Amino acid sequence: MRPISTLTAQEISGVKYILHDIDDTITNDGKLLPESYAALWELSRAGYKVIPVTGRPAGWCDLILREWPAAAVVGENGAFVDYFDGADKKRFFHPAVPRERLSEKLAEIRDACLTGVPGCRVSQDQHYRICDLAIDFNEDVHLGLAAAEKIKAICEAHGAIAKVSSIHVNTWFGDYSKVEMACLFLREVWGEDELEKKVIFFGDSPNDEPMFAHFPLSVGVANIKPFESTLEHLPAFVTEGEGGIGFAEAARLLTSLRK
């Protein structure tokens, strides 16, 4: 991982889109700091289209699209994208999102996780979800990565896909992902191609690894470092600061290089 300070204007000459995770990528200790929120505005005003890519729920995505400087929001780990088409707010679903017995099957996984991993809980934001289940192991409870791996195994034993973030294990049915949905949306809805030259991605945890692998221009905030030995695909660059402080550090560089 190269220090973000070594990024050059030539390397980002074709970049149009800033894709970023939310929790622990632009937040610190669960809070969106003034520095990181200002960085989103700085990037947007510099001409970049800023797109959060998150496991957070549909309800949050609606608010983020309306109140943040976001051009679109990829939500629930790639189940959908919220965006504006002129004045009209729209939601683009991934074609692999299942419709039959989804709530019933997720409820079975929920019960198995709560029984199999004492102390874990359904995430507080579950009420605002429409396509997936989030089990909290490190947001309002603190059980560690070993518990997260047990939760993940339970989900997979039920035939679901499961990903470990820095706070939740997210699980769903359907063959889709953050990276697949981001690319599908940009290509099919916004008509883009050569995305590897047009996108830079920011993340912080193992569930961001597919994005690190897909986009040559990828950045890990400093709190990615504890996972370095476990990741096959590391981000190309790393910030000095953690979370939103690191994101703001990178944003200052991106806006200065664009000028």
DRENMAR-335327 format. One record per residue (C-alpha): residue in three letters; x, y, z. Coordinates in pm, whole numbers, padded with zeros to 5 digits, always signed. Example, Ala and Ser with C-alpha at 12.3 -4.5 7.8 and 13.67 -1.06 7.14 Angstrom:
REM residues 2
ala+01230-00450+00780 ser+01367-00106+00714 
//
This chain:
REM residues 259
met+00000+00000+00000 arg+00146+00332-00107 pro+00100+00639+00115 ile-00185+00848-00025 ser+00056+01142-00039 thr+00231+00972-00334 leu-00083+00981-00553 thr-00025+01191-00863 ala-00244+01412-01080 gln-00174+01187-01378 glu-00303+00880-01193 ile-00640+01043-01124 ser-00672+01237-01451 gly-00973+01030-01561 val-01150+01000-01225 lys-01513+01116-01218 tyr-01656+00911-00929 ile-01562+00888-00562 leu-01711+00568-00419 his-01676+00517-00045 asp-01786+00299+00241 ile-01947+00480+00536 asp-01888+00317+00876 asp-01526+00359+00993 thr-01430+00493+00649 ile-01581+00840+00680 thr-01677+00809+01049 asn-01476+00788+01371 asp-01620+00606+01673 gly-01956+00600+01500 lys-01971+00974+01432 leu-01954+01172+01109 leu-01703+01440+01204 pro-01704+01796+01064 glu-01382+01719+00877 ser-01525+01422+00690 tyr-01861+01584+00612 ala-01682+01892+00481 ala-01463+01661+00270 leu-01773+01522+00097 trp-01877+01874+00004 glu-01526+01965-00109 leu-01514+01667-00343 ser-01861+01738-00480 arg-01783+02104-00540 ala-01459+02006-00712 gly-01668+01822-00971 tyr-01650+01463-00849 lys-01969+01258-00822 val-01967+01117-00468 ile-02139+00780-00417 pro-02157+00610-00075 val-02144+00230-00106 thr-02277+00080+00215 gly-02439-00206+00398 arg-02667+00042+00570 pro-03044+00020+00515 ala-03284+00164+00262 gly-03418+00419+00511 trp-03073+00560+00572 cys-02995+00566+00200 asp-03303+00777+00130 leu-03192+01033+00388 ile-02829+01031+00269 leu-02931+01093-00091 arg-03157+01381+00009 glu-02933+01554+00266 trp-02570+01472+00181 pro-02379+01582-00131 ala-02428+01235-00278 ala-02495+01177-00647 ala-02629+00827-00570 val-02618+00571-00286 val-02553+00197-00319 gly-02741+00039-00028 glu-02776-00290+00160 asn-02457-00433+00012 gly-02563-00386-00349 ala-02935-00468-00339 phe-03028-00130-00486 val-02911+00218-00578 asp-03099+00535-00482 tyr-03047+00829-00717 phe-03214+01134-00864 asp-03322+01146-01227 gly-03373+01519-01259 ala-03615+01608-00980 asp-03740+01250-00946 lys-03595+01023-00677 lys-03559+00665-00806 arg-03449+00324-00675 phe-03272+00079-00907 phe-03287-00281-00778 his-03036-00547-00866 pro-03213-00813-01079 ala-03089-01091-00849 val-03274-00961-00541 pro-03524-01238-00451 arg-03888-01167-00377 glu-04031-01497-00251 arg-04013-01596+00119 leu-03735-01343+00179 ser-03859-01221+00517 glu-03928-01577+00632 lys-03583-01704+00536 leu-03406-01408+00696 ala-03607-01462+01015 glu-03480-01822+01029 ile-03121-01697+01006 arg-03188-01430+01268 asp-03312-01689+01518 ala-03020-01922+01447 cys-02765-01643+01500 leu-02921-01521+01825 thr-02923-01877+01957 gly-02584-01980+01824 val-02382-01672+01923 pro-02486-01549+02269 gly-02466-01173+02306 cys-02513-01082+01942 arg-02823-00889+01845 val-03020-00771+01547 ser-02885-00432+01440 gln-03074-00123+01555 asp-03119-00018+01193 gln-03291-00341+01086 his-03633-00173+01088 tyr-03526+00033+00788 arg-03400-00261+00578 ile-03583-00420+00286 cys-03348-00685+00142 asp-03105-00808+00406 leu-03042-00889+00772 ala-02775-00721+00984 ile-02647-00890+01299 asp-02461-00658+01535 phe-02135-00786+01682 asn-01946-00457+01724 glu-02176-00153+01720 asp-02400-00168+02028 val-02238-00489+02153 his-01868-00575+02134 leu-01801-00944+02077 gly-01495-00944+01852 leu-01413-01094+01514 ala-01432-01455+01635 ala-01803-01404+01707 ala-01846-01238+01368 glu-01699-01540+01194 lys-01939-01770+01382 ile-02233-01554+01276 lys-02108-01559+00917 ala-02082-01939+00923 ile-02439-01974+01051 cys-02567-01750+00772 glu-02380-01945+00507 ala-02507-02275+00648 his-02857-02147+00565 gly-02755-02088+00205 ala-02717-01711+00237 ile-02433-01479+00143 ala-02270-01314+00444 lys-02010-01039+00476 val-01833-00909+00787 ser-01808-00531+00819 ser-01643-00342+01103 ile-01970-00347+01301 his-02221-00596+01151 val-02246-00926+00973 asn-02474-00856+00678 thr-02650-01149+00516 trp-02881-01182+00217 phe-03009-01411-00056 gly-02928-01338-00419 asp-02610-01326-00624 tyr-02515-00960-00597 ser-02249-00750-00428 lys-02144-00391-00372 val-01891-00395-00654 glu-02122-00569-00900 met-02407-00329-00830 ala-02189-00017-00847 cys-02061-00122-01188 leu-02405-00231-01311 phe-02559+00101-01214 leu-02285+00317-01364 arg-02293+00122-01688 glu-02666+00060-01738 val-02822+00370-01581 trp-02554+00636-01633 gly-02400+00486-01950 glu-02039+00478-01830 asp-01759+00248-01945 glu-01390+00204-01856 leu-01485+00234-01491 glu-01142+00125-01371 lys-01011+00462-01491 lys-01306+00669-01370 val-01356+00542-01012 ile-01157+00575-00693 phe-01285+00376-00394 phe-01234+00429-00019 gly-01283+00153+00239 asp-01169+00026+00577 ser-01247-00343+00635 pro-01241-00697+00489 asn-01584-00663+00329 asp-01436-00389+00109 glu-01182-00631-00039 pro-01382-00698-00362 met-01381-00323-00427 phe-01007-00304-00357 ala-00954-00592-00601 his-01171-00447-00877 phe-01064-00083-00882 pro-00694-00008-00937 leu-00745+00329-00769 ser-00847+00219-00419 val-00767+00372-00082 gly-00778+00224+00265 val-00804+00458+00561 ala-00540+00378+00822 asn-00765+00144+01023 ile-00736-00109+00739 lys-00385-00192+00864 pro-00486-00450+01132 phe-00646-00656+00852 glu-00342-00635+00623 ser-00223-00990+00684 thr-00569-01138+00622 leu-00645-00966+00292 glu-00544-01111-00043 his-00628-00784-00219 leu-00506-00471-00044 pro-00597-00116-00142 ala-00342+00056-00364 phe-00306+00348-00122 val-00342+00408+00251 thr-00399+00727+00453 glu-00214+00836+00764 gly-00535+00914+00954 glu-00805+00670+01056 gly-01168+00682+00947 gly-01306+01020+00850 ile-00981+01197+00937 gly-00802+00982+00681 phe-01081+01036+00430 ala-01055+01414+00474 glu-00678+01388+00430 ala-00727+01213+00096 ala-01005+01452-00011 arg-00775+01751+00034 leu-00521+01585-00192 leu-00778+01490-00457 thr-00920+01841-00475 ser-00574+01999-00491 leu-00461+01761-00767 arg-00776+01834-00965 lys-00697+02206-00960 
//
